[in-house]
Amino acid sequence: MTSPYGLKPNREVYRTVGFIVNMIRSFPVIILIVAISPVTRAIVGTSIGEEAAIVPLTLAAFPVIARYMEASLLEVDSNVILAARSFGASNSQILFKVLFSEALPSIVAGLTTTTILFLASTTLAGAVGAGGLGAVALTFGYQRFDDVMMYAIVVILFIMVLVIQGFGELIYRKVKTGKGAVSK
């Protein structure tokens, strides 16, 4: 909305939000988990465990999703937006009925990639007591020198990635082929 090409350009807001997004994106997830542990403790009452992992993982996901959304929305042909304006569409109508519907296939692809990225990040959360496959691979695989266990976890994660990617591609194809019907 506030980018130079947005519906309501606002240079200061765009730069400020862009700076914050880039700052959070620059943190490796494992460092972010540790760095915001006081904030996590204030929100959920602890800085270790499953509930505590949700806070930094969510914080880390927002900037990635924001950039994918921005890129997807910027891909929409500006002539479509001009046509909507000429028909008297409001900014909210353009945003929800034009931009999102036109960008939906790209948004789905970006969310699929983000989901896979954060599956990997959840395994990092296992290192700070969040449990899950990361903790199993670290504790029983790496620390006990059990290569079979560690590689079994890798195979499980690989299968999970294949399922997520396949599901994302299925949704993408449905949205992409259904897009023509929505636009008309």
N, C-alpha and C positions, 0 to 999 in steps of 0.2 A: 504493500500500500504506500509506503513512504519512500521507496526507492526513486531515483530520478525518472524512472520509466513507469512509476506506479500511478494509481488513481488519485492519490493525494500526496504528491511529492513533498517531503519535509527533510531537508538535508541534515539537520541536527539530530533528529530522531533516528534517521537511517544510519548515520555515522555512529551514534552512541550504541544502538542495538547491535550494529555490525561489529563494533569493538568488543562488546561483551560476548557475543557469539564466538568471535575469533579467539578471545582470551580463554574461554572455557574449552573450546576445541583443541587448544594447544596443550592442555594437560593430558598426559597419559592416564588412562582410567585408574590404574593401580595407585598412582600418585594422588589423583583427585579423591579417591576413596579415603586415603590417609589425611590429605590436606583439609578436607571439610568434616573430619570426624567430630569436632566440637559442634558444628551446625547439626550434623546427623544426631548427635547425642541430645541436643536441645529439642529436636523434632520428634524423635521416636524413643528417647530415653536410654539409648545405648549406641555404642559405635561399633559393635561387633554383632555378627549374626545375620540371619536372612532379612529381617526388617530393616536393619541398618544399611544393608547393601542396596536396598531399593532407592534410597535418597541420592547417593552419588551416581548410580546408574541412570536414574531418571534425569538428573542434572546434566550428565554427559550426553544423553540422547537428544535433549532439546536442541542444541546447536546443530547437530548433524541433520536432524529432521528439518530444522529451519532452513538450512542451506539447500537441501534437496527440494523443499517446497518452493523456495525462491527461484531456483534454477528451472523448476517445472513451470512455474507461473510466467517466468520471463520468456519461455519458449513459445507461448501463445502468440499467434500472429496479431500484431497491433491493428491490422485492418478489421479484425473481428471485433475488437474493442471499440474502434471508431464506428462501426456499423451499429453496435448496440447503443452507443451514445446518440447516434442520429435517430434512433427509434425512441429516444427519451428514457433509456434505462438509467436507474440511479446507480451510484457506486456500489451499493450492497447487491443490487441485481446483477451488475456486471461481475462482481467478485464471485458470487455463489452460482449464478446461472450460466455465465460465460467462461470466466477464467478457470474455475474449478472443474467444470464439465469438460473443457478443452484440455486441461492439464492432467486430468485424472489418470490416464495411462502412465504418464511419466511419474506422477506421484506414487502410484502403486509400485512401479519399478524401484523408486527410491526407498520406499518403506520396506520392500523386500530386502534390499541391500542393507538397510539400517538394522533390520531384525537379525540378519545373519551376523553383522558386526557386533551387535550387543549380545548375541548368544556367546560369542567369544569373550566378551567383556564379563559376562556372568561367571565364566570359569576363573577369571582373575579375582572376582569377589570371594571365591573359595579360599583364597590365600589369607583373608582377614576374617575367617570364621563364618562365612555365609553358607558353608556346606555346598552340596551339589556336586556335579561332575568335576569341577575344578579342584575341589577339596579332595575328592577321591583320587584323582590323578596325581595330585601333589603328595598327599599323605601315603597312599598305598602304592603308588607307582614310582614316583621320583624318589621320595625319602627312604623308601624301603628297597630301592633298586629292583623293583618288580616291573621289568620292561613289558611283560605280557599285559599286566593291568593297565599300564600307561597307554600302550598302543590300542588296547581294547576301548579305552575311553575316547581316544582319537577316532577310532572307527565309528563309535556311537555318535560322536559330534559330527563326523562326516555324513552319516546317514541323516541326522537331524538337519544339516545344511541342505542336503539334497531334497528332503521333504519340504522345507521352507521355500527353497528356490522353485521347486515344482509347483507348489501351491501358489506362490507369487506369480509365476508365469501363466498359470491357469487363469487367475483373476485378471492379469494384464490382458490376456487374449480376449476374455469376455468383455472387459471394459473397452478395449480397442475396437472390437467388432460391433459392440453395442453403441459406440460413440456416434456413429453416423445417424442412428435413429434418434438419439438425444438431441443432436445439433439441428435436425430438420424440424 
